[in-house]
Amino acid sequence: MIPTITAFERSPDGGKGLARDTRVRWALEEVGQPYEVRLVSFAGMKAPDHLAIHPFGQIPTYEEGSLCLFETGSIVFHLAEQHAALLPGDRDGRARAITWMFAALNTVEPPILELTTARIFEADRSWSEQRLPLVKDRVRARLDQLSAYLGAAEWLDGAFSAGDLLMVSVLLRLRMSGILDEYQNLAAYVARGEARPAYARAFAAQFAVNAAS
């Protein structure tokens, strides 16, 4: 059965690959799973039929027969469980890859999202100029740790996995801030992720939606 995902009818990022449906598209492309896309407007995300699938009124969602999922981590994990391309075959390697999936979304992404909020949605506040350096310091603290762990390795733990897919997707959000460029090995790590053919196909698919809008 061909699954259906939802995506923004018009993405706020203008097709730069930062919308979370790109992560799911990338996972689907990595495992070679065809999929369909249902585009949703901002108003449509609050409609009862969409809320029945995603109770928080966001995208993406994943529908496969009677199965409906939301949250990118859950969707990517489901795909990784169903296909061999995103998780190692050995038990310990699989557990470590899953740990990196959680680390990307629970440890690394929150301060990055806080930075996005500070730069875009709080820029006009009287206290923004004082707060922004503190937020950037929290991001750099996480990147210091991640950079030290990655070192000169190609991927986080051996071969490319779902952990890398989510970590690269999270780090991409830093590109506009310039902070990622301060870490040569992390910038190269992200570039390797973007160079994967599956990512290129996912990015092109997301960009095409916005180009047509």
SERO-4910 file (N, C-alpha, C, O; in steps of 0.05 Angstrom, whole numbers):
BEGIN
 pado doro    nc1    nc2    nc3   cac1   cac2   cac3    cc1    cc2    cc3    oc1    oc2    oc3
  Met    A     17    -24      0      0      0      0     18     25      0     37     27     15
  Ile    A     11     44    -17     27     69    -19     17     88      3     -7     95      4
  Pro    A     35     96     21     27    115     42     23    143     32     32    150     11
  Thr    A      8    158     47      3    187     41     14    204     64      8    198     88
  Ile    A     29    224     58     38    243     78     25    270     72     15    276     50
  Thr    A     24    287     93     14    314     89     38    333     90     58    328    102
  Ala    A     34    355     75     55    376     74     41    403     71     18    405     64
  Phe    A     56    424     77     46    451     73     37    456     44     52    449     26
  Glu    A     14    468     41      6    477     14     25    499      5     32    501    -19
  Arg    A     34    516     23     54    536     18     72    537     43     64    547     64
  Ser    A     96    527     41    114    525     64    124    552     73    131    568     56
  Pro    A    125    557     99    136    582    109    165    587    101    174    610    100
  Asp    A    180    565     96    209    568     89    213    573     59    235    576     50
  Gly    A    191    573     43    193    578     15    206    556     -1    216    560    -23
  Gly    A    206    531     11    218    508     -4    247    504      1    261    492    -15
  Lys    A    258    514     24    286    511     30    293    484     44    316    480     51
  Gly    A    273    467     47    278    441     58    277    440     89    284    420    101
  Leu    A    267    462    101    266    463    130    240    453    142    238    446    165
  Ala    A    219    453    126    193    442    135    196    413    142    211    398    129
  Arg    A    182    404    163    187    377    173    179    355    154    187    332    157
  Asp    A    162    361    135    155    340    116    180    331    100    180    309     90
  Thr    A    200    349     97    224    341     83    238    318     96    249    301     82
  Arg    A    238    317    123    250    294    137    236    268    130    250    248    126
  Val    A    210    269    129    195    245    123    199    237     93    203    213     87
  Arg    A    199    257     76    204    251     47    232    238     44    235    219     29
  Trp    A    251    249     59    279    238     57    279    209     66    292    192     53
  Ala    A    266    203     88    265    175     98    252    157     77    262    135     72
  Leu    A    230    166     66    217    150     45    234    145     21    235    123     10
  Glu    A    249    166     13    267    163    -10    291    144     -3    299    129    -20
  Glu    A    301    145     21    323    128     29    315     98     28    331     82     21
  Val    A    290     92     36    282     64     36    269     56     10    261     33      7
  Gly    A    266     75     -9    255     68    -35    225     63    -35    214     47    -50
  Gln    A    211     77    -16    182     73    -14    167     95    -29    169    119    -21
  Pro    A    152     89    -50    135    109    -63    115    120    -43    107    106    -24
  Tyr    A    107    145    -47     88    157    -29     72    179    -44     80    188    -65
  Glu    A     49    185    -32     33    207    -43     32    230    -22     38    225      1
  Val    A     26    253    -32     26    277    -15     -1    291    -16    -11    295    -38
  Arg    A    -12    297      6    -36    313      8    -28    340     19    -19    342     42
  Leu    A    -32    361      4    -24    388     12    -46    400     30    -70    398     24
  Val    A    -37    413     51    -56    424     71    -50    454     75    -27    462     78
  Ser    A    -70    471     75    -67    499     80    -65    503    111    -70    485    126
  Phe    A    -58    527    119    -57    533    147    -85    530    160    -88    521    182
  Ala    A   -105    539    145   -133    536    156   -140    506    157   -153    498    175
  Gly    A   -131    491    137   -138    463    135   -125    447    158   -136    427    166
  Met    A   -103    456    168    -90    442    190   -106    443    216   -103    427    234
  Lys    A   -125    463    218   -142    465    241   -170    454    237   -187    455    254
  Ala    A   -174    442    213   -200    430    207   -203    403    221   -183    390    227
  Pro    A   -228    396    227   -232    371    243   -220    346    230   -210    329    245
  Asp    A   -221    344    203   -210    319    191   -180    317    195   -169    295    198
  His    A   -166    340    195   -137    339    199   -131    335    229   -112    320    235
  Leu    A   -146    348    246   -142    345    275   -147    317    284   -136    308    304
  Ala    A   -163    302    269   -168    274    276   -143    257    272   -139    236    284
  Ile    A   -125    267    254   -100    252    248    -77    264    265    -61    249    277
  His    A    -76    291    266    -55    305    281    -69    323    301    -78    345    294
  Pro    A    -72    315    326    -88    330    346    -77    357    352    -91    374    364
  Phe    A    -52    363    344    -40    389    349    -40    407    324    -29    429    325
  Gly    A    -53    397    303    -57    414    279    -32    422    265    -29    445    258
  Gln    A    -14    403    261     11    409    247     15    389    224     -1    371    219
  Ile    A     38    392    210     46    373    190     74    364    197     88    378    212
  Pro    A     83    340    188     69    322    170     53    301    186     56    298    210
  Thr    A     36    288    171     24    263    181     30    241    161     40    246    139
  Tyr    A     25    217    170     31    193    154      7    174    156     -1    167    178
  Glu    A     -4    167    133    -27    149    132    -21    125    115    -13    128     92
  Glu    A    -25    102    126    -20     77    111    -42     57    119    -40     44    140
  Gly    A    -62     55    102    -85     39    110    -99     51    134   -106     74    134
  Ser    A   -103     34    155   -115     44    179    -96     58    198   -104     68    219
  Leu    A    -70     57    191    -50     69    209    -47     99    203    -42    106    180
  Cys    A    -49    115    224    -44    144    221    -24    152    242    -27    147    266
  Leu    A     -3    165    233     19    174    251     23    204    248     18    215    227
  Phe    A     33    216    269     43    243    268     69    244    284     76    226    298
  Glu    A     83    267    282    110    271    293    131    258    276    130    234    270
  Thr    A    150    274    267    170    263    248    187    241    260    193    222    246
  Gly    A    193    243    285    209    222    298    195    195    296    207    174    290
  Ser    A    169    195    303    153    171    302    151    160    274    153    136    269
  Ile    A    146    177    254    143    169    227    169    157    216    170    136    204
  Val    A    192    171    221    217    161    211    224    134    225    235    116    212
  Phe    A    218    132    251    223    107    265    207     84    253    216     62    250
  His    A    181     90    247    164     69    235    176     60    208    177     36    203
  Leu    A    184     79    192    196     71    166    222     55    170    227     36    155
  Ala    A    238     64    189    263     50    195    258     21    204    274      3    198
  Glu    A    237     17    219    230    -10    228    221    -28    206    225    -52    206
  Gln    A    208    -16    186    197    -31    164    217    -37    142    212    -56    126
  His    A    238    -23    141    258    -25    119    286    -27    131    291    -17    152
  Ala    A    304    -39    116    331    -44    127    350    -21    123    372    -22    135
  Ala    A    343     -1    108    363     20    100    369     40    122    390     54    120
  Leu    A    353     42    142    356     64    161    365     56    189    371     73    206
  Leu    A    366     30    195    376     20    220    395     -3    216    390    -19    198
  Pro    A    417     -4    232    435    -27    229    421    -53    235    401    -54    248
  Gly    A    433    -75    225    421   -101    229    427   -113    257    412   -130    266
  Asp    A    449   -105    269    456   -116    295    442   -101    318    436    -78    315
  Arg    A    436   -115    340    420   -104    361    432    -79    373    418    -59    377
  Asp    A    458    -80    380    470    -57    393    472    -32    374    467    -10    383
  Gly    A    479    -37    349    480    -15    330    453     -3    326    451     22    324
  Arg    A    433    -19    325    405     -9    322    398      8    346    386     30    343
  Ala    A    404     -1    370    398     14    394    412     41    394    401     61    403
  Arg    A    437     41    386    452     67    385    440     86    365    439    110    370
  Ala    A    432     75    341    420     93    321    394    105    331    389    128    326
  Ile    A    378     89    345    353    100    356    359    121    378    345    141    380
  Thr    A    380    117    393    388    136    413    395    163    400    388    184    410
  Trp    A    409    162    377    415    187    362    391    200    351    390    224    347
  Met    A    370    184    344    345    196    335    333    213    357    325    236    353
  Phe    A    333    202    382    323    217    405    340    241    411    330    262    417
  Ala    A    366    238    409    385    260    415    380    283    396    381    306    404
  Ala    A    376    277    371    372    298    351    347    315    358    348    339    357
  Leu    A    326    301    365    300    315    369    297    326    397    283    346    401
  Asn    A    309    313    417    304    320    445    327    337    457    322    353    475
  Thr    A    351    334    446    374    348    458    384    370    441    390    392    451
  Val    A    387    365    415    399    385    397    379    404    386    384    428    383
  Glu    A    355    395    378    336    413    365    324    434    383    320    457    373
  Pro    A    317    429    408    304    450    424    319    477    425    306    497    421
  Pro    A    345    478    431    358    504    431    359    517    403    359    541    401
  Ile    A    359    501    382    359    511    355    332    524    349    331    545    337
  Leu    A    311    511    357    284    522    353    281    548    370    268    567    361
  Glu    A    293    548    394    292    572    410    306    595    396    297    618    397
  Leu    A    328    590    382    342    610    367    325    621    344    324    645    340
  Thr    A    311    603    330    293    611    309    271    629    320    265    650    307
  Thr    A    260    622    342    240    639    355    251    667    362    238    687    357
  Ala    A    275    667    373    287    692    382    293    710    358    289    734    360
  Arg    A    303    698    336    311    714    313    288    724    297    289    746    286
  Ile    A    266    708    295    244    715    277    220    727    292    210    747    284
  Phe    A    212    713    313    187    721    325    190    740    349    170    752    358
  Glu    A    214    743    359    218    760    382    237    784    376    245    798    394
  Ala    A    244    787    351    264    807    343    255    835    350    271    853    354
  Asp    A    228    840    351    218    867    356    214    872    386    204    894    393
  Arg    A    220    854    403    216    857    432    239    874    444    261    874    434
  Ser    A    232    889    464    252    908    476    276    893    488    298    904    490
  Trp    A    272    868    496    293    853    509    307    834    490    325    818    498
  Ser    A    300    834    464    311    815    445    342    817    442    355    797    442
  Glu    A    352    841    441    381    845    437    397    833    460    419    823    457
  Gln    A    385    834    485    399    823    508    397    792    509    415    778    518
  Arg    A    374    782    500    369    753    502    383    737    480    392    714    485
  Leu    A    385    748    456    395    732    433    423    720    438    427    697    432
  Pro    A    442    735    449    468    723    454    467    699    473    482    680    470
  Leu    A    449    699    493    445    677    511    435    653    497    444    630    502
  Val    A    416    657    479    404    635    463    426    623    445    428    598    443
  Lys    A    442    640    432    463    630    415    484    614    431    494    594    421
  Asp    A    489    622    455    508    608    472    498    580    479    514    561    480
  Arg    A    472    577    483    460    551    488    463    532    464    468    508    466
  Val    A    459    544    440    463    528    416    492    520    413    497    496    407
  Arg    A    510    538    417    538    532    414    547    511    435    564    494    429
  Ala    A    536    511    458    543    491    478    536    463    469    551    445    473
  Arg    A    513    460    456    505    434    445    523    427    421    531    404    418
  Leu    A    529    446    404    546    440    381    574    434    389    587    418    376
  Asp    A    584    446    410    611    440    420    612    410    427    631    396    419
  Gln    A    591    400    440    591    372    449    588    354    425    601    333    423
  Leu    A    570    361    406    565    344    383    590    343    365    597    322    355
  Ser    A    603    366    361    627    367    345    649    351    357    663    337    342
  Ala    A    652    352    383    673    336    397    668    306    393    687    290    389
  Tyr    A    642    298    395    636    270    391    641    260    363    653    239    358
  Leu    A    631    276    343    634    268    315    663    267    307    671    248    292
  Gly    A    678    286    315    706    287    307    709    286    277    697    302    262
  Ala    A    726    268    267    731    265    238    714    243    225    718    236    202
  Ala    A    695    232    241    678    210    230    660    220    208    653    243    207
  Glu    A    652    201    191    634    209    169    605    211    180    591    231    173
  Trp    A    597    192    196    570    192    208    572    188    238    594    183    248
  Leu    A    550    189    251    550    189    281    559    162    292    572    161    313
  Asp    A    551    140    279    558    114    290    560     94    268    541     79    262
  Gly    A    583     93    254    586     75    232    572     85    207    576    107    198
  Ala    A    555     68    195    542     75    171    519     94    176    509     97    198
  Phe    A    511    108    155    488    127    156    464    113    166    458     90    159
  Ser    A    449    126    184    425    115    196    403    136    199    407    159    192
  Ala    A    381    127    210    359    146    216    368    167    236    357    190    236
  Gly    A    387    161    253    398    181    271    411    204    256    408    227    264
  Asp    A    427    197    236    440    217    219    419    233    204    421    258    201
  Leu    A    399    220    193    378    234    178    365    256    194    362    278    185
  Leu    A    358    249    219    345    269    236    365    290    246    358    314    248
  Met    A    389    282    252    409    302    261    416    322    240    417    346    245
  Val    A    420    313    215    426    331    193    402    350    189    405    374    185
  Ser    A    378    339    190    354    355    186    352    377    207    344    400    201
  Val    A    359    371    232    358    390    253    380    412    249    374    435    252
  Leu    A    404    403    242    426    422    239    422    441    216    432    463    216
  Leu    A    407    432    196    402    449    173    388    475    181    390    496    167
  Arg    A    373    475    203    359    499    212    378    521    221    370    544    224
  Leu    A    404    514    225    423    534    234    437    549    211    451    568    216
  Arg    A    433    540    186    448    551    164    445    581    162    465    595    157
  Met    A    421    591    164    416    620    161    429    636    183    435    660    178
  Ser    A    434    624    206    446    639    229    476    642    226    488    660    238
  Gly    A    489    625    210    518    626    207    532    610    228    557    606    226
  Ile    A    518    601    249    532    587    271    543    560    262    565    552    271
  Leu    A    529    546    244    539    521    234    567    523    222    583    505    224
  Asp    A    572    545    208    598    549    195    621    551    215    645    549    207
  Glu    A    615    555    240    636    557    261    647    529    267    668    527    281
  Tyr    A    634    508    258    642    481    264    647    466    238    628    456    225
  Gln    A    672    464    230    679    454    204    670    425    200    659    418    179
  Asn    A    673    409    221    665    381    218    635    377    216    625    360    202
  Leu    A    620    394    231    591    392    230    580    403    203    561    391    192
  Ala    A    592    424    193    584    434    167    589    414    145    572    410    127
  Ala    A    612    400    147    618    379    127    599    355    130    591    342    111
  Tyr    A    591    349    155    572    327    161    545    333    148    533    316    135
  Val    A    536    358    151    510    366    139    512    365    109    494    356     96
  Ala    A    535    374     98    538    373     69    538    344     58    527    340     37
  Arg    A    549    325     73    547    297     65    518    288     64    510    273     46
  Gly    A    503    296     84    475    289     84    460    300     60    445    286     47
  Glu    A    465    325     54    452    338     31    461    326      5    446    327    -15
  Ala    A    484    314      4    495    302    -21    483    275    -27    486    264    -48
  Arg    A    469    264     -8    457    237    -12    434    240    -33    418    259    -31
  Pro    A    433    222    -53    413    224    -74    384    225    -62    367    239    -73
  Ala    A    380    210    -41    353    209    -29    345    237    -18    322    245    -21
  Tyr    A    364    250     -6    358    277      4    353    296    -19    334    312    -18
  Ala    A    369    294    -40    365    312    -64    337    308    -75    324    328    -83
  Arg    A    327    284    -76    300    279    -87    279    290    -68    259    302    -77
  Ala    A    283    287    -42    264    298    -23    263    328    -24    241    340    -23
  Phe    A    286    340    -25    288    370    -27    274    379    -52    258    399    -51
  Ala    A    279    367    -75    268    375   -100    237    373    -99    223    390   -110
  Ala    A    227    352    -86    198    348    -85    185    370    -68    164    380    -75
  Gln    A    198    377    -45    187    398    -28    189    425    -42    171    441    -40
  Phe    A    211    430    -56    215    455    -69    195    459    -92    185    481    -96
  Ala    A    189    437   -106    171    438   -129    143    448   -120    129    462   -135
  Val    A    134    439    -96    108    448    -86    107    478    -84     87    491    -92
  Asn    A    128    489    -72    129    518    -67    133    534    -93    123    556    -96
  Ala    A    148    522   -112    153    536   -137    127    538   -153    123    556   -169
  Ala    A    110    518   -149     84    518   -164     63    535   -151     42    541   -163
  Ser    A     68    543   -126     47    558   -111     45    587   -120     29    602   -110
***
